[in-house]
């Protein structure tokens, strides 16, 4: 959780200005979404290697490596902005995305040792821990930019210098304090049947998803929730700028959006454990649809944009927590790390495509149409959730095992 506070600070402190930086370096607004998209693609590309490393060595080395790659990427972004090299900027943003992947993978570390009936709440608590850094981060974008005024580093690249330092600190914290390793501990506590090495491979992960309708629904939920959120969010700073918003206001709107993503995740975890994963998946689809409607019709109303972005974050939280819990529930323990890596690969690849398309839709048709397309993506999720509820109902979460009775004559 402490690592998530820092990791949650490093990404948003700089990502809010990525579209602005891409426009400055490339010279065209049509490519403004490509930088954020490169970060999402980088997250996708590192997901499976990261899952393979975690499967073999545990959560700790995988998270430390991912934060280190993210720090190196942030440094490359600064160099690219200084010399006005757009391909180098994209390479740096792709490496930067590894830190996002580490932030996302940390939620599964919370699930490794959680009881089934508390698994969603365990995931949601680690997601919630990102709130402090995630809300504070965008508001630090302006001070981080001004800290490099008058230097060779462009002000819009300043936040990436801060992000590099944060990622290095987070990686060190994980390396020192994430002990005992939760994945290795869960594996040691598993039954002999669950300790099969053959069941830990990436191939076994693919097979586990293919065999489980609920796992397929979970993958779709996480991928679509993330894609809808990313596609709308990355273009919101550009739209706000078109309607007269300055950096401070843009940072505030993104902060409120991120508060929706993380601050209420324990509520979503509690609902997913109490009402069921499918109910919260339906809630996610509803919240994201309303968010797209509000943001897409806001125009110059900054208050309406802010409310839409808040609901966008809230819908993402519902989809991420319920989908992640359902995914973990639906596959055998040995295959979980591989399946979780596959989940992050799928959602980041889908969001990468969505982010790239977002800039083109924004420049060609406008922000309103971008939101309409985002809402349309939710229809398959709602349809499959209803089908799964009817044909493949989710069994109740396992109740906690009763404590053993004390020996005769010994007081409990």
C-alpha positions in Angstrom: 0.0 0.0 0.0 2.9 2.4 0.7 4.3 1.6 -2.7 1.0 2.4 -4.3 0.9 5.8 -2.7 4.2 6.6 -4.4 3.5 4.8 -7.6 0.1 6.5 -7.8 2.0 9.8 -7.6 4.6 9.2 -10.3 2.2 8.4 -13.2 -0.4 11.2 -13.0 2.2 13.9 -12.1 3.3 13.7 -15.7 0.7 11.9 -17.7 -1.7 14.8 -17.6 0.8 16.8 -19.7 1.7 14.0 -22.1 -0.8 15.2 -24.8 0.4 18.7 -24.5 4.0 17.6 -24.7 3.3 15.4 -27.8 1.7 18.4 -29.5 4.7 20.6 -28.8 7.3 18.0 -30.0 5.3 16.8 -33.1 3.9 20.1 -34.1 0.4 18.8 -34.7 -2.6 18.2 -32.4 -3.6 15.1 -34.5 -0.7 13.2 -32.7 -1.5 14.5 -29.2 -3.0 11.2 -28.1 -0.1 9.1 -29.4 2.2 9.8 -26.5 -0.3 8.5 -23.9 -1.0 5.6 -26.3 2.7 4.7 -26.4 2.6 4.5 -22.5 -0.4 2.2 -22.7 1.3 0.0 -25.4 4.4 -0.1 -23.2 2.3 -1.3 -20.3 0.9 -4.0 -22.6 4.2 -5.1 -23.9 5.7 -5.6 -20.5 2.7 -7.4 -19.0 3.5 -10.9 -20.2 7.3 -10.8 -19.5 6.4 -9.3 -16.1 3.9 -12.1 -15.5 6.5 -14.7 -16.5 9.1 -13.2 -14.1 6.6 -13.1 -11.3 5.5 -16.7 -11.9 9.2 -17.8 -11.7 10.5 -15.4 -9.0 7.6 -13.8 -7.2 5.9 -10.4 -7.1 8.8 -8.4 -5.6 11.4 -8.7 -8.4 8.8 -8.1 -11.1 7.6 -4.9 -9.5 11.1 -3.6 -8.8 12.1 -4.2 -12.4 9.0 -2.5 -13.8 9.5 0.7 -11.7 13.1 0.8 -12.9 12.1 0.6 -16.5 9.5 3.3 -15.9 12.2 5.6 -14.4 14.4 5.1 -17.4 11.5 5.9 -19.7 10.8 9.2 -17.9 14.4 10.2 -18.5 14.1 9.4 -22.2 11.0 11.6 -22.4 12.9 14.5 -20.9 15.8 14.0 -23.4 13.3 13.8 -26.3 11.5 16.9 -25.3 14.8 18.8 -25.0 16.0 17.8 -28.5 12.5 17.8 -30.1 12.7 14.2 -31.2 9.2 12.7 -31.5 10.2 9.0 -32.1 12.4 9.1 -29.0 9.5 10.6 -27.1 7.4 7.7 -28.0 10.1 5.2 -27.0 10.4 6.9 -23.6 6.6 6.9 -23.1 6.5 3.2 -23.9 9.1 2.5 -21.3 7.4 4.9 -18.9 4.3 2.7 -19.2 6.1 -0.1 -17.3 5.5 1.8 -14.1 1.8 1.9 -14.9 1.9 -1.9 -15.3 3.6 -2.2 -11.9 0.8 -0.1 -10.3 -1.8 -2.3 -11.9 -0.1 -5.6 -11.0 0.1 -4.6 -7.4 -3.6 -5.2 -7.0 -3.1 -8.9 -7.7 -0.4 -9.1 -5.0 -3.3 -8.1 -2.6 -5.4 -11.1 -3.9 -2.6 -13.7 -3.5 -3.4 -14.4 0.1 -7.0 -13.1 0.5 -9.9 -15.3 1.4 -12.3 -15.7 -1.5 -15.2 -13.8 0.2 -12.9 -10.9 0.9 -10.8 -11.0 -2.3 -12.5 -7.9 -4.0 -12.0 -5.9 -0.8 -8.4 -6.8 -0.6 -7.9 -5.8 -4.2 -9.8 -2.5 -3.6 -7.7 -1.5 -0.6 -4.5 -1.6 -2.7 -6.2 0.3 -5.5 -7.4 2.8 -2.8 -3.9 3.3 -1.6 -3.1 5.0 -4.9 -5.6 7.8 -4.1 -3.2 10.1 -2.2 -0.5 10.2 -4.9 -3.0 10.0 -7.8 -5.0 13.0 -6.7 -2.0 15.0 -5.6 0.0 14.2 -8.8 -1.9 16.2 -11.5 -1.9 19.3 -9.1 1.9 19.0 -8.9 2.2 19.2 -12.7 2.2 23.0 -12.8 4.8 23.3 -9.9 6.9 20.6 -11.5 6.8 22.4 -14.8 7.8 25.8 -13.2 10.7 24.2 -11.3 12.5 24.0 -14.7 11.7 27.4 -15.9 14.8 29.1 -17.5 16.6 25.8 -17.9 17.3 23.7 -21.1 14.5 21.3 -20.1 11.1 22.4 -21.5 8.6 23.2 -18.7 6.2 20.6 -20.0 8.9 17.9 -19.5 9.7 18.9 -16.0 7.1 16.6 -14.4 8.8 13.6 -16.0 12.0 14.4 -14.0 10.0 14.3 -10.8 8.3 11.0 -12.0 11.7 9.4 -12.6 12.7 10.1 -9.0 9.4 8.8 -7.6 9.7 5.5 -9.6 13.2 4.9 -8.3 12.1 5.5 -4.7 9.0 3.2 -5.2 11.2 0.4 -6.7 13.5 0.6 -3.7 10.6 0.5 -1.3 9.2 -2.6 -2.9 12.6 -4.3 -2.9 13.1 -3.7 0.8 9.6 -4.1 2.3 7.6 -6.5 0.2 8.5 -9.5 2.3 7.5 -12.2 2.5 6.6 -12.3 -1.2 2.8 -12.8 -1.3 2.8 -15.0 -4.5 5.5 -17.3 -3.3 3.8 -17.6 0.1 0.4 -18.4 -1.5 2.2 -21.1 -3.6 3.8 -22.6 -0.5 0.4 -22.8 1.2 -1.3 -24.3 -1.8 -2.4 -28.0 -1.9 0.0 -30.5 -3.6 -2.4 -30.6 -6.6 -2.1 -26.8 -7.0 1.7 -26.8 -6.9 2.2 -28.3 -10.3 4.8 -26.5 -12.3 3.1 -27.3 -15.5 0.1 -25.3 -14.4 2.1 -22.1 -14.0 3.0 -21.6 -17.6 1.7 -18.8 -19.9 0.1 -21.6 -22.0 -1.7 -22.9 -18.9 -3.0 -19.4 -18.4 -4.4 -19.1 -21.9 -6.0 -22.6 -21.4 -7.6 -21.5 -18.1 -9.2 -18.5 -19.6 -10.4 -20.5 -22.6 -12.1 -23.0 -20.3 -13.9 -20.5 -18.1 -16.8 -18.3 -19.4 -16.5 -16.1 -16.2 -12.8 -15.6 -16.8 -13.6 -14.4 -20.4 -16.2 -12.0 -19.1 -13.7 -10.7 -16.5 -11.1 -10.1 -19.2 -13.6 -8.2 -21.4 -14.8 -6.1 -18.4 -11.3 -5.0 -17.4 -10.3 -4.3 -21.0 -13.4 -2.3 -22.0 -13.5 -0.4 -18.8 -9.9 0.6 -19.1 -10.2 1.4 -22.8 -13.2 3.6 -22.4 -11.6 5.5 -19.5 -8.2 6.0 -21.2 -9.7 7.1 -24.6 -11.9 9.8 -23.0 -9.4 10.8 -20.3 -6.4 11.4 -22.6 -8.3 13.8 -24.8 -10.0 15.7 -22.0 -7.1 18.1 -21.3 -7.1 19.0 -25.0 -10.9 19.6 -25.0 -10.6 21.7 -21.8 -7.9 23.8 -23.4 -10.2 24.5 -26.4 -12.7 25.9 -23.9 -10.2 28.2 -22.1 -9.0 26.0 -19.2 -5.5 26.6 -17.9 -3.0 24.1 -16.5 -4.3 24.5 -12.9 -7.9 23.8 -13.9 -6.9 20.9 -16.1 -4.9 19.5 -13.2 -7.9 19.9 -10.9 -10.3 18.1 -13.3 -7.8 15.2 -13.7 -7.4 15.0 -10.0 -11.1 14.7 -9.4 -11.2 12.1 -12.1 -8.5 10.1 -10.4 -10.2 10.5 -7.1 -13.2 8.7 -8.7 -10.9 6.0 -9.9 -9.3 5.2 -6.6 -10.9 6.9 -3.5 -14.1 4.8 -3.7 -12.6 1.5 -4.6 -13.2 0.0 -1.1 -16.9 0.6 -1.7 -16.7 -1.2 -5.0 -14.8 -4.1 -3.3 -17.4 -4.4 -0.6 -20.2 -4.3 -3.1 -18.5 -7.0 -5.3 -18.1 -9.3 -2.3 -21.6 -8.7 -1.0 -23.7 -8.4 -4.1 -21.6 -10.4 -6.5 -19.1 -9.6 -9.2 -21.7 -9.5 -12.0 -23.8 -6.9 -10.3 -20.8 -4.5 -10.0 -19.9 -5.2 -13.6 -23.4 -3.9 -14.5 -22.9 -0.9 -12.3 -19.6 -0.2 -14.1 -21.2 -0.2 -17.5 -23.9 2.2 -16.2 -21.5 4.6 -14.6 -19.3 4.7 -17.7 -22.2 5.3 -20.0 -23.5 8.3 -17.9 -20.0 9.7 -17.7 -19.6 9.6 -21.5 -23.0 11.4 -21.9 -22.0 14.2 -19.5 -18.5 14.7 -20.7 -19.4 14.5 -24.4 -22.2 17.1 -24.1 -20.4 19.5 -21.6 -19.0 22.0 -24.1 -17.7 25.0 -22.2 -19.3 23.9 -18.9 -16.3 22.9 -16.9 -18.5 21.8 -14.0 -20.2 19.3 -16.2 -16.9 18.1 -17.6 -15.6 17.6 -14.1 -18.7 15.6 -13.1 -18.4 13.4 -16.2 -14.7 12.7 -15.5 -15.5 11.9 -11.9 -18.1 9.3 -12.9 -15.7 8.0 -15.6 -13.2 7.2 -12.8 -15.9 5.7 -10.6 -17.0 3.4 -13.4 -13.4 2.4 -14.1 -13.1 1.5 -10.4 -16.2 -0.7 -10.4 -15.0 -2.5 -13.6 -11.4 -2.9 -12.5 -12.2 -4.2 -8.9 -15.1 -6.5 -9.9 -13.4 -7.8 -13.1 -10.0 -8.4 -11.3 -11.8 -10.3 -8.5 -13.9 -12.4 -10.9 -10.8 -13.2 -12.9 -8.9 -14.4 -9.8 -11.9 -16.4 -8.7 -12.3 -18.2 -12.1 -8.9 -19.8 -12.7 -6.8 -22.3 -10.8 -4.1 -20.9 -8.4 -1.1 -22.1 -10.4 -2.3 -20.2 -13.5 -3.3 -17.0 -11.8 -0.1 -15.0 -12.3 -0.1 -15.9 -16.0 -3.8 -15.1 -16.4 -3.3 -11.8 -14.6 -0.5 -10.9 -16.9 -2.7 -11.8 -19.9 -5.4 -9.6 -18.4 -3.1 -6.6 -18.2 -1.8 -7.3 -21.7 -5.3 -7.4 -23.1 -6.6 -4.3 -21.4 -3.5 -2.2 -22.2 -3.4 -3.3 -25.8 -7.1 -2.4 -26.2 -6.6 0.9 -24.5 -3.5 1.6 -26.7 -5.7 1.2 -29.8 -8.4 3.3 -28.2 -6.0 6.0 -27.2 -4.5 6.2 -30.7 -8.0 6.3 -32.3 -9.0 9.0 -29.7 -6.7 11.6 -31.2 -7.9 10.9 -34.7 -11.6 11.0 -33.7 -11.0 14.1 -31.7 -9.4 16.0 -34.6 -11.8 14.6 -37.2 -15.2 14.5 -35.5 -14.8 16.2 -32.1 -14.8 15.3 -28.4 -18.6 14.5 -28.3 -18.2 11.8 -30.9 -15.3 10.4 -29.0 -17.5 9.9 -25.9 -20.2 8.4 -28.0 -17.8 5.7 -29.3 -16.6 5.1 -25.8 -20.1 4.5 -24.6 -20.8 2.1 -27.5 -17.9 -0.1 -26.4 -19.8 -0.9 -23.3 -22.7 -2.8 -25.0 -20.8 -6.1 -25.5 -19.9 -6.1 -21.7 -23.5 -5.6 -20.6 -24.7 -8.2 -23.1 -22.1 -10.8 -22.0 -22.7 -10.1 -18.3 -26.4 -10.8 -18.7 -25.7 -13.9 -20.7 -23.2 -15.2 -18.1 -25.6 -14.5 -15.3 -28.2 -16.6 -16.9 -26.0 -19.5 -18.3 -23.0 -19.5 -16.0 -24.0 -18.1 -12.6 -21.2 -17.2 -10.2 -21.2 -19.5 -7.2 -21.2 -17.7 -3.8 -17.8 -16.8 -2.4 -16.4 -19.4 -0.1 -17.1 -18.8 3.5 -14.1 -18.4 5.8 -13.2 -21.7 7.4 -14.4 -22.1 11.0 -11.8 -22.0 13.6 -10.9 -25.4 15.0 -12.4 -26.3 18.4 -10.0 -26.0 21.3 -8.8 -29.1 23.0 -11.0 -30.5 25.8 -10.5 -28.6 29.0 -8.9 -25.6 27.4 -10.8 -22.3 27.4 -11.4 -20.7 24.1 
